[in-house]
């Protein structure tokens, strides 16, 4: 739940001679045309799986990495690119053969020694090391690699994952993951998915994490430090893994104890949980400036409130399973998660959803919530502002009033089910709602609440 969010720091370009290439293919595109982050993502291939082998060390060069990326060419490729900011790249191979590569800011361009024909699945291995960068976003929030006093927290929304591993870091290219992390004894290493192995030898402990369901790189995470670990299953058998900084153990205990109840309520409200495990990471106060809906287990900087837990957990359906195609569609994440909080409150002794809506609408015309329409944020520095959250939730309430409760609550389940593990944009959503409700006029909702400028004249 970012209340504030491309990097102001670019690595010094490192150029390595490109291998000769006798191909007739063309290079994959640099960037995928995202309106707000035009440099992020790359064209010409579809990433399928990331296998990351990481060694974390204390000191000036804390990270050594080997990324094995499985991808399928979507055109005949003479070259292709990954997003990787900073770090030193030592070697790149494609299908076991050394490949040429060059660095230019966040772009790592790879030139294999043969053309990769369209439809070919290929493996690229990138060996790298260095001190990962902290990235400052246009709205001055920080992400990427965030050092803590006993380790580090790696967070990715919207561009931070390129600080610690190379990849196609656009939300529209999702993949499965294996993350192997070796750390000094006494530290824990927590990532997404399930912990499949833990072993200790030679003063180091290695953690193997597997994420089977497709994941956008911006919700990949890594937490290294001293944590109290708890593992159990919810009453319906869903594995839970929580990691809590010891300084937050007492303050977090009561809220985290409600996690099974939150999961049960959200499953009833939104449909079957889309992933194979859940949980949370609670780090120290100030470890990051925001909570984040990292897949399987959200990250919280300090003990979360019940409202924050409900919000971030609802993202597992809206954002992690159904992921936006571009950052313009952020309201599809945050509007739903904000509305989930309104619904939870109404079901647990709080104000009705209509009362919360009315309070939002009562804000004056010059309030920030009316500063731009949720369907078109005014810039990269505003994709996590109030219109995306609160007014995004108001769009959903206007849909509810238009189609009625029965169809609306059916929509809360059918929308994430119909796009499970995929991507969607705002046009996909509005089309879907209209197809499900052909007898209702939804144009005023779109024109006034989703895309209209300023405060609507009437609620």
C-alpha positions, 0 to 999 in steps of 0.5 A: 500500500504505497502512499508514495512511489524510475530511478534518479541514479543510473549506473556508470555505463559498462561496455563489453564487446559484442559477439559477432552475429550472423543472424538475420533477426532483429534486436528486441525492444528496449522498453515496452512503451509504459506511459509512466516508466518508458525504459522499463521492460523489454520486447522480443521475448516472454520470460517463463522462469527465473532461477536466482542463486544469490550469496549475501555477505556483510561488507562493501560488496554484499551480493553475488548473483547468478540468474538463469532466465528461461524465456521464449522468443516472440520474434527472430532475435539477434539481441535482447535486453534485461533491466539491471541497474548497477552491479557488475556483470562478469559473464553472460551465456545463452544456451551454454555459449558465451554471449556478447553484452553491453551496459547502458544505464539500466539496460543489459543488452545481450547478443547471442552468437546465433539467431534465436528464432521465434518460438525458441525457448532459450536459457540466459545465465548472467553472473554478476556482483556488487552492492545493489542500489537503493532506487528513489522513485519520482515521488521520492519513495525508496525501493530496490535494495534497502539496507537494514541494521541486520541485513536488507529488504529488497522491494520492487514496486514499480521498478526496484527489482532491477536493483538485485536481479536482471529480468524483464521488469514490466508487470505484463511479463510474469514468470515462476521463480526459484530463489536460492539465497546463502547468508551468514549463519544467524540470519534468515532469508525470506522470499516468495512462495514456499521454502523447499529446503534449508541447509547449513554448512561452513558458517552459512545457511542456504534457503531455497524458495519456490514460486510455482504460480506466475509472478510479476517481478515487482511483487518479488521480494527478499528479506534478509535479517534476524526474524522470528519465524512461525509456520502453521496452516489455516483451518482449511489447510493453507500453509502460513509462513510469517517472519517478524523482526524481534523488535516487532514481535509483541506489537504484531502478535495480536494482528497476525493472529487474525491472519487466518480470519482475514484469509477466510473472510477474503476467500468468502468475499473474493473466491478461492485463494490463488496461491499455494501459501500465505503469510507476512514479513514484519520488519523494523519500523522504517525499514521501508516507507510503506507496506507492499503486497509482495506475492504470498506474503506482504511486507510491513515496516513495523507492526501492521494494523488490521486494516493494513493486513486486510488491504495487502492480503486482498492484493493477492487477488487484485494485483498479484493474481490479476496484474495490471498490464501497465502502471496506468492501471494501478487503480485496478490494484489499489481501488479494489484493495481500498474497497476491501478495507471498506467492506471489512470495516462494514462487516466488523462493526465499523461504518457502512460502505455508503457512509465511508463513500459519503465521507470521501465525497464530502471532501471539497473540490480542491482536495487531493482525491479529486486531483485527477481521474483514477483511470489516468494518473497525472504522472509517474509521481502520482500513481500511488496518490489518493485518486488511485486509492480512494476514488478508485474505490468510489468507482467500484461503489458506483458500479455496485449502485448501478448493477446491484449488490448481487451482481456486484458481489458476484463480480468481486469473485468472477473478475479475479477468477476470469483473469487468474494469473494473467494481466488486465488493463482498465479497458479489459475491466470495463468491457468485462463489467459491461458484458456481465451486465448488458442491461445496465448503463455503465457509461456514466460511471466510466465518464464521470468517476473513472475518467472524469476530471474534478469532483463529480457533481452528484454521487 
